[in-house]
Amino acid sequence: MIDATDLTKCFGPLVAVNGLSFEIGRGEVVGLLGPNGAGKTTTLRMLTGYLPPSRGAVTIAGLDVLRSSLEVRRRIGYLPESVPLYGELRVGEMLEFHGQLHRMDRSRRRERSAFVLERVGLTERRTQRIDNLSKGLRQRVGLAVALLADPELLILDEPTSGLDPLQRMEVRDLIRELARERTVLVSSHILPEVEAVCDRVLILHRGRLAADGRPADLVRELGGTGHLSLTAELGPDTGQAAELLRKLPGVASLKVVDASQAANAGEEPINHPSLRSFELTGEGELAAVVGELARDRSWVIHQLAWQRATLEELFASIALDMNEALLDGMAPAVAPLAPLAPTAHTEPTAHTEPTTPTEPTAPTEPTTPTAPTTPTDPDAPGADS
């Protein structure tokens, strides 16, 4: 459904997206993760045809985004982070307006408007002015607009940004329901949102692809198998406990850690002269073996549990540059950043010429996917209201 190859975007000397390549198949639900400034929104704007890439190419359903811009936009439902809605319009008028922009006939507009309003739970709000709606309801209106033309691909940029926990839950449930019927790409920096609805994640860092795969697979492959955490009062074995643990069958490595740091969140650290903490890796029933040793040596166990990496920890390690080796190993090969700056000054006009006819309405509808046809019916909302 989406095929991005060597996607690069420069803003003068700044390289916002650098050599990004990935594929998304039909029916997939994919999360685009990354800290603020990682290049998520820039990537989505290139996928939807709003920004021409400085280098590389994008195809949607086999169509080149630049050469077949209008046809690509007909296949995409796009919800930008800042939902472009006219506050003076009623909900039904907003959908009527966008239906005319999509060149849908009157019966089709009415049919689709009724359907999408029911799907997003806004049927009873049809006659309310948009500026009187809460932010959560305006997000729903944005989703209704994105779904109006029955797109094959739904692209959502930070769909729960600025919402309270209850509104986030409602929007998340709605996205999960919509994902059953179409390809969905969700951009977010909120991990629970992505994990709740996405089968696959792409993690961006500094405009490059740092990781790609199912969340559980990424955690297992990149975060390791985890370790066995032991915190215990060792009594007379305080000085020799590490050596006793190393000799256990199946132990591959052992690390002595600060016992005060091993306390669970919210718990006060226990100060005891013989309290020690260890992290062990290995094979087999390691917990059982360690437990038997602790019983035989009369250790008082405070904690004995497997600690496994989480997607949140993996994401944090990438975002905070704590795993540069991961970036070097996972990111696609890209040209050095310096040579890209001249390209940004010479290529944009070549890419933007094919889409010039679609830009006259940029001041009035800068973020609406269907804005290219705005000049054909600028007074439609007022006429039908």
C-alpha positions, 0 to 999 in steps of 0.5 A: 500500500505504501512504498517509501524509498530513500525518502529525504527532506531538507529545509535549508541545511537542516535534514529533517528526514534522512534516507527513510525506506519502508513498506506497509502492506494492505490491511496493516496497522502501523505506528510511527513512533519517535520523540518530538523532532524525529521527523514524523510529521514531515514524513506524513506530509511527504506521504500525503503529497503536501511536501515534495521530498528533496530526494527519494520517492513514495508510491501509494497503491502503486501510484507516484505521490508527485506524478499522480497527486490527485488520484493518491489523495482520493485514496487517503484519509488524512487527520493532521495533528491540528485538525483543520475545521471551520468553527462557524460551520455545523458538523453536517455542513462541514461534511457537506463541504468536504463531500463537494470537494471530493466531487461526490453527488448529493445522494452519495454525500448524504449517504456517506455523511450519515454513515461516518457520523454514526461510526464516530458517534456524532449523529446527534451532534450533526446540527451543532456548530464546530466551535461549540464542541469539545476538543475530543469531539472536534477530533471525531469530526476530523476523523469523520472528514478523513473517512468521508470519501471511504479511503483505502489508507487512513493516516493519523498524525497524533490523533490523541494529542491534547485530549484527556484520558477519557477522550484518549480512550474513546479515540483509541477505541474508535481507531481500533475499530476503523483499523479492521477495515483499512490500512492505518498509519498512526503517528504518535510519541505516546507508546500506550496509544500505539501498542493498543492499536498497532501490530507493527511499529516504525521508530524514527530517530533524527529522521532515520529509521531506527527500528521496524517490526512487531512490538514484542519482536523488537523488545525481544531482538533489540532489548535482549532476553532480560535478566533475573533480578535478585535482592536478598539479605545474605547474612554471613554469605555477604562476601561470597554470594557473588561467587556462589551465584556464578558457579550455579548451572546455567548462569552466563553472567552476573552483575552486582547492582546497588541495592537501593536502586533495586527497590520497587517504585514507590518503596523505601530502600531497605538499609541492611548491612548484608542486603545485596542485589544482583542481575543474572543472565543465563539459560534454563530454570534460573529462578528455580536454581537461585531460589534453591541456593537462597533456601539452602544458604538461609538468605532472606529474599526481597525480590526474585523476578525476571526483568524484561525490556519493554517497548518504552525502555527501547524507545527511551534508549533510542530517543536519548541516544543511549544506544548509538550502536542500535542506530548504526546497525538498524538505520538504512544506509544514507548519504552524508548529511552535508551533501544534501543541503545543495539538493534542497535548493535545486530540486524543490521547484522540479517537484512542486511544478506538477502540483502547482494547480493544487495549491491556490487554496493553501491560505484557506485550507493548508492542511486539508487533503482535498484542498486542491478543489476548493476553488470550484465551490467556495460557497458550498457550505453557506449555500447548503446551511 
